[in-house]
Amino acid sequence: MNARTEPEEEAESDAIARPPLVRELLLVAGLFLVYKFGRQLATGHTGEAFHNAHRVWDLERAVRLPGEGSVQSLLLHGDTLVHLANTYYATVHFPVTAAFLVWLYLRRPAHYVWARRVLAAVTAAALALHLAFPLAPPRMLAATGLVDTAAVYGPSVYGPPRTDHLSNQFAAMPSLHFGWALMVAVGLIAATRSRWRWLWLLHPALTLLVIVGTANHYWLDALVATALLGATLAVIHLPRRTATTAGRARDDLAPAPERELVGAHR
């Protein structure tokens, strides 16, 4: 009798844990809109943004962080590589984060609620920092000697700063490109039990190389994003792993014949 009711109990548990779809679509859409358009509140601080950029650049040199130019020089060895980096920067950020949330919603509802709250909190805090500390990216700072790879090689998601009314280009710190990518990796590692799950860290690692190599961010932008995410995770705790979710994770990892054998005994 226990074998017969187990699938029903699992389905009921999922139904209780999974939030209403329409509400979540509105919440997530709102999160993306806030990220996309909320940063425009910081426009009009060009002088302060360049002053802060010089301070960040000098601080990185004072603490002997690696030069961003060493990463960019690797990309500039060939037009194809730098074009791929620009494409990654322009196209991967939003779709991967959206796919991450959709997967969690469908397969790990409790983790979805946790991840959505973390992303919302990190984004809100980042927007506050963008307002308090406007920062020109290294591609705009002549002292860096870096190339604006998107403008030279394409594709570019930004227009000239004076005419670009869709984004705030003086919101480099913290880097939400990196912060979101790191949260995607952390969320997938926490929600799965595969021995290969740690490979998800390649996503933020590649994102870091791309945002620095394309001169869109300083190293410190990623470090501040990491600290912000760490503080958020310390406040918004990971959901407890129940017997149901643990069992489902084991089933996901089991070879197909083994899963069929388990189902046959039921």
C-alpha positions as CSV (number, residue, x, y, z in Angstrom):
1,M,0.0,0.0,0.0
2,N,2.9,2.3,0.7
3,A,4.2,1.7,-2.8
4,R,0.9,2.7,-4.3
5,T,0.6,5.9,-2.4
6,E,4.2,7.1,-2.7
7,P,3.8,8.7,-6.2
8,E,0.5,10.4,-5.1
9,E,2.2,11.8,-2.0
10,E,5.1,13.0,-4.0
11,A,2.9,14.7,-6.5
12,E,0.9,16.3,-3.7
13,S,4.1,17.6,-2.1
14,D,5.2,19.1,-5.4
15,A,1.8,20.8,-5.9
16,I,1.9,22.3,-2.4
17,A,5.5,23.5,-2.8
18,R,5.2,25.0,-6.4
19,P,3.9,28.6,-6.4
20,P,1.1,29.7,-8.8
21,L,2.5,30.0,-12.3
22,V,0.9,33.3,-13.2
23,R,2.1,35.0,-10.1
24,E,5.6,33.8,-10.6
25,L,5.7,34.9,-14.2
26,L,4.7,38.4,-13.1
27,L,7.3,38.4,-10.3
28,V,10.1,37.2,-12.6
29,A,9.1,39.5,-15.4
30,G,9.1,42.4,-12.9
31,L,12.6,41.3,-11.7
32,F,13.9,41.5,-15.2
33,L,12.3,44.8,-15.9
34,V,13.7,46.3,-12.7
35,Y,17.1,45.1,-13.7
36,K,16.8,46.4,-17.3
37,F,15.3,49.8,-16.7
38,G,15.8,50.6,-13.0
39,R,19.5,51.4,-13.6
40,Q,18.5,54.4,-15.7
41,L,17.9,56.2,-12.5
42,A,21.7,56.6,-12.2
43,T,22.1,58.3,-15.6
44,G,23.4,61.9,-15.6
45,H,26.4,61.2,-13.3
46,T,29.1,61.0,-16.0
47,G,31.7,63.0,-14.2
48,E,31.3,61.1,-10.9
49,A,31.3,57.8,-12.8
50,F,34.7,58.6,-14.4
51,H,36.1,59.8,-11.2
52,N,35.1,56.6,-9.5
53,A,36.6,54.6,-12.4
54,H,40.0,56.2,-11.9
55,R,39.7,55.4,-8.1
56,V,38.8,51.7,-8.8
57,W,41.6,51.4,-11.4
58,D,44.2,52.9,-9.1
59,L,43.0,50.7,-6.2
60,E,43.4,47.5,-8.3
61,R,46.9,48.5,-9.1
62,A,47.7,49.4,-5.5
63,V,46.6,45.9,-4.3
64,R,48.3,44.3,-7.3
65,L,45.3,42.6,-8.8
66,P,46.1,41.1,-12.3
67,G,45.7,43.6,-15.1
68,E,42.5,43.3,-17.1
69,G,44.6,43.7,-20.2
70,S,46.2,40.3,-19.7
71,V,42.8,38.7,-20.2
72,Q,41.9,40.9,-23.1
73,S,45.1,40.1,-24.9
74,L,44.1,36.5,-25.0
75,L,40.9,37.3,-26.7
76,L,42.5,39.6,-29.2
77,H,44.6,36.8,-30.7
78,G,41.9,36.2,-33.2
79,D,38.7,37.9,-34.5
80,T,36.7,34.8,-33.9
81,L,37.5,34.4,-30.3
82,V,36.8,38.0,-29.4
83,H,33.5,37.9,-31.4
84,L,32.5,34.8,-29.5
85,A,33.2,36.6,-26.2
86,N,31.1,39.6,-27.2
87,T,28.3,37.2,-28.3
88,Y,28.5,35.4,-25.0
89,Y,28.3,38.7,-23.1
90,A,25.3,39.9,-25.2
91,T,23.2,36.7,-25.4
92,V,23.9,34.3,-22.5
93,H,23.1,36.4,-19.5
94,F,19.3,36.6,-19.5
95,P,18.4,33.2,-21.2
96,V,20.6,31.1,-18.9
97,T,19.2,32.8,-15.8
98,A,15.6,32.4,-17.1
99,A,16.2,28.7,-18.0
100,F,17.7,28.2,-14.5
101,L,14.5,29.5,-12.9
102,V,12.2,27.6,-15.2
103,W,14.0,24.3,-14.4
104,L,13.9,24.9,-10.7
105,Y,10.2,25.8,-10.9
106,L,9.4,22.5,-12.7
107,R,11.8,20.1,-10.9
108,R,12.8,21.7,-7.6
109,P,10.0,24.1,-6.5
110,A,11.3,24.7,-3.0
111,H,14.8,25.6,-4.4
112,Y,13.0,27.8,-7.0
113,V,11.4,30.0,-4.3
114,W,14.8,30.3,-2.6
115,A,16.7,31.1,-5.8
116,R,14.1,33.7,-6.9
117,R,14.3,35.5,-3.5
118,V,18.1,35.5,-3.6
119,L,18.2,36.9,-7.2
120,A,15.6,39.5,-6.3
121,A,17.5,40.6,-3.2
122,V,20.9,40.7,-5.0
123,T,19.4,42.7,-7.9
124,A,17.8,45.2,-5.6
125,A,21.0,45.7,-3.6
126,A,23.0,46.0,-6.8
127,L,20.7,48.7,-8.1
128,A,21.1,50.6,-4.9
129,L,24.9,50.4,-5.3
130,H,24.7,51.6,-8.9
131,L,22.9,54.7,-7.6
132,A,25.3,55.3,-4.8
133,F,28.5,54.6,-6.8
134,P,28.1,55.2,-10.5
135,L,31.1,53.7,-12.3
136,A,32.3,53.9,-15.9
137,P,33.4,50.5,-17.2
138,P,37.1,50.1,-18.2
139,R,36.3,50.2,-21.9
140,M,35.5,53.9,-21.4
141,L,38.5,54.8,-19.4
142,A,41.5,55.8,-21.5
143,A,44.0,55.1,-18.7
144,T,43.3,51.4,-18.9
145,G,44.5,51.1,-22.5
146,L,41.8,48.6,-23.1
147,V,39.8,48.1,-26.3
148,D,36.0,48.3,-26.4
149,T,35.8,44.9,-28.1
150,A,32.1,45.0,-28.7
151,A,32.3,48.4,-30.6
152,V,35.3,47.2,-32.6
153,Y,34.5,43.6,-33.4
154,G,30.7,43.3,-32.5
155,P,28.1,42.4,-31.5
156,S,27.4,45.2,-29.1
157,V,24.5,45.6,-26.8
158,Y,25.2,49.3,-26.1
159,G,25.0,52.4,-28.2
160,P,26.9,55.7,-27.6
161,P,26.4,56.6,-23.9
162,R,24.9,60.0,-24.7
163,T,22.2,58.5,-27.0
164,D,21.7,55.1,-25.3
165,H,18.4,55.5,-23.3
166,L,17.8,51.8,-22.8
167,S,20.6,51.1,-20.3
168,N,22.8,52.7,-17.8
169,Q,26.4,52.2,-18.9
170,F,27.7,53.7,-15.7
171,A,26.6,50.8,-13.5
172,A,29.6,48.6,-13.6
173,M,29.8,47.8,-9.9
174,P,28.7,45.2,-8.9
175,S,28.6,43.1,-12.0
176,L,25.2,41.4,-12.2
177,H,26.4,39.5,-15.1
178,F,28.8,37.7,-12.8
179,G,26.5,37.8,-9.7
180,W,23.6,36.1,-11.6
181,A,26.0,33.5,-13.2
182,L,27.4,32.6,-9.8
183,M,23.9,32.2,-8.4
184,V,23.0,29.9,-11.3
185,A,25.9,27.7,-10.4
186,V,25.3,27.8,-6.7
187,G,21.6,27.0,-7.2
188,L,22.2,24.1,-9.5
189,I,24.9,22.6,-7.2
190,A,22.5,22.9,-4.3
191,A,19.5,21.5,-6.1
192,T,21.2,18.4,-7.6
193,R,23.4,15.6,-6.4
194,S,25.3,14.6,-9.5
195,R,29.0,14.0,-9.1
196,W,29.4,16.4,-12.1
197,R,27.3,19.2,-10.6
198,W,30.5,21.2,-9.7
199,L,31.1,21.7,-13.4
200,W,28.4,24.4,-13.2
201,L,31.1,26.7,-11.8
202,L,32.5,26.9,-15.3
203,H,29.6,29.2,-16.2
204,P,30.6,32.0,-13.7
205,A,34.3,31.3,-14.5
206,L,33.7,31.8,-18.2
207,T,31.4,34.8,-17.5
208,L,34.2,36.4,-15.4
209,L,36.7,36.0,-18.2
210,V,34.3,37.4,-20.7
211,I,33.2,40.5,-18.7
212,V,36.8,41.4,-17.9
213,G,38.3,40.5,-21.3
214,T,35.7,42.6,-23.2
215,A,36.5,45.5,-20.8
216,N,32.9,45.7,-19.6
217,H,33.9,45.2,-15.9
218,Y,36.8,45.5,-13.5
219,W,37.9,42.6,-11.3
220,L,36.5,44.5,-8.3
221,D,33.1,44.5,-9.9
222,A,33.0,40.7,-9.7
223,L,34.5,40.6,-6.2
224,V,31.8,43.0,-4.9
225,A,29.1,40.9,-6.7
226,T,30.5,37.8,-5.0
227,A,30.4,39.5,-1.6
228,L,26.9,40.7,-2.1
229,L,25.7,37.3,-3.1
230,G,27.5,35.7,-0.1
231,A,25.8,38.1,2.3
232,T,22.4,37.4,0.7
233,L,22.9,33.7,1.0
234,A,23.7,34.1,4.6
235,V,20.4,35.8,5.2
236,I,18.1,33.8,2.8
237,H,18.8,30.2,3.8
238,L,18.8,27.2,1.5
239,P,15.6,25.1,1.9
240,R,15.9,21.9,3.9
241,R,16.3,18.9,1.8
242,T,13.3,16.5,2.4
243,A,13.2,12.8,1.9
244,T,11.1,13.4,-1.2
245,T,13.5,15.7,-2.9
246,A,16.5,13.6,-1.9
247,G,14.8,10.5,-3.4
248,R,14.0,12.3,-6.6
249,A,17.6,13.5,-6.9
250,R,18.8,9.9,-6.5
251,D,16.3,8.7,-9.2
252,D,17.5,11.5,-11.5
253,L,21.1,10.1,-11.2
254,A,20.3,6.4,-11.4
255,P,20.9,4.6,-14.8
256,A,17.8,4.0,-16.8
257,P,17.7,0.2,-16.2
258,E,17.9,0.8,-12.4
259,R,15.0,3.2,-12.5
260,E,12.9,0.7,-14.4
261,L,13.7,-2.0,-11.9
262,V,12.7,0.2,-9.0
263,G,9.4,1.1,-10.8
264,A,8.8,-2.6,-11.4
265,H,8.9,-3.4,-7.7
266,R,6.2,-0.8,-7.1
